[in-house]
């Protein structure tokens, strides 16, 4: 930039290198702008006043002190990428267009920093770069320059702010660690409770199945017992019927009634014996201890039963 403007001696046949433009003045006035190639110029009349490099170049913006909107002092540096888009404006729009755009970049950078807080600057560099680039492009048009991009390279707060930021970052890391630990504990408790819930559910379902099976087994057992009792009662009834039938057959034989009366008297005596074993007070009928009397009473009972049976049989025949 210190060598601006760059000139060249008129050699009549002049060569323009690729990526450069030559501005020719005739009698001190703009005559022509030649692109890469060669051209002829009249000596002592034509003067090559400017040799302009139209390739993109990077301009280093030195660190600048600035104050943010929340009154924090920072030093900010950056890189500016520009190229000459209009050689005529670059030659006559400013005495030194590159120096002008660099100065404007510094002032635009300080202005943009002053509109934002420190946290916004640190977390939104892309937006800050776009803001500075837009401000530079408007001013650079008059100087024949095109601002391609602007990049912040370093943002350095003062020492006290850096210490505070380090403490804040440490506190934030501790907070996140505590949050993660709490979330882990919460998740572990949820999984534990879920496991207990599933265990209790499975246990209750198992108990329900057990109770159901036990109830079903008890039901089957009771049915089997009832069936067994019914079968036993049927067998007992059949046995009793057969016994009664045999007794009736024997009673019809000779001496059967006397044997039945004797057995009945025997049971009668046995009954008195059982009554005496259970109580000290007993009531007897007349001649209760006379065995012959007991036999006579049994014979009378048997005759009465036979008479009632014959009467019932004859009645049935009359009805028929």
C-alpha positions, 0 to 999 in steps of 0.5 A: 500500500505504501507503493501506491500508485504503481507506475511504469515507463512508456516503452512504446510497445508495452506488455500488460501481464495477466491479472493486471490493468494499465491506466494510460493518460495522455496530456494528464488526462485518462486516455485508455485502460488496457487489459492483459496483452500489449499496446502501443503508446506515443512517447512523451505524450502517453504516460502509464500512470497506474498499474493496477492488480485486479486479483483478489488480495487479503488485507490484514486488519490489526487488533483494534480496541473496542467497547461492547454494548455491555461496557466490556473492553475487547481487542478485535482483529480480522482479515479483509478480502478485496479485489479491484472491480473498476480500475478507473474508480480505483485510480481516481476514486481515492488517493489510496483505495486499499488504505481507505478500505482498511481504515474503514474496515477498522472503524466499521468493526469498532462500530459493529462491536459497540452495537452488540454484547460480549456474549453475542459477539462470541457466539455470533461471529458469522452475523458480525462478519456479515454486518461489517462486510455490508458496511464496507461494500457500500463504501468500497464501490466508490473506490472501485473495490469489491469486498468479497468477505470479512473474517474476524480472526481474534476477539480478546477481552481484557484480563479481568473479563477473561478470568470472570469468563473462565470462572463462569465456564467452570461453573457452567461445566459444574452445573452441567455435570450436576444436571447430568448426574441428577438425570442419571440418578433419576433415570436409575430410579425410574428403571429401578421402580419399573423393575420393581413394578414388573416384578410385583406384577409378575409375582401377583400374576403368579399368585393368581395362577397359583390360586386359580390352579389350587381352586381348580384342584380343590374343585376337582378333589371335591367332585371326585370325593362327592362322586366317591361318596355317591358311589359308596352310598350306592354300594351301601344301599345295594348292600343294605337292600341285599341284606334286607332281601336275605333277612326277609328270605330267612324270616320266611323259613322255619324258625326264622322269626324266633331267631329274629326275635332273639337278635332283637332282644339281644340288641335291646339288652345292648341298648340298656347297657349303653344307656347305663354307661352314659348316665346314672339315671335310667327308666325301665319298663316293667320286667325289663330284666326278664330275658323271657319277657324280652323275647316275648315282646320281640315275638309280639313286635315281629307278629305285629310287623307281619300282620301289618305287612299282610294287611298292607299286601291285601289292601294292595290286592283289593285296590288292584 
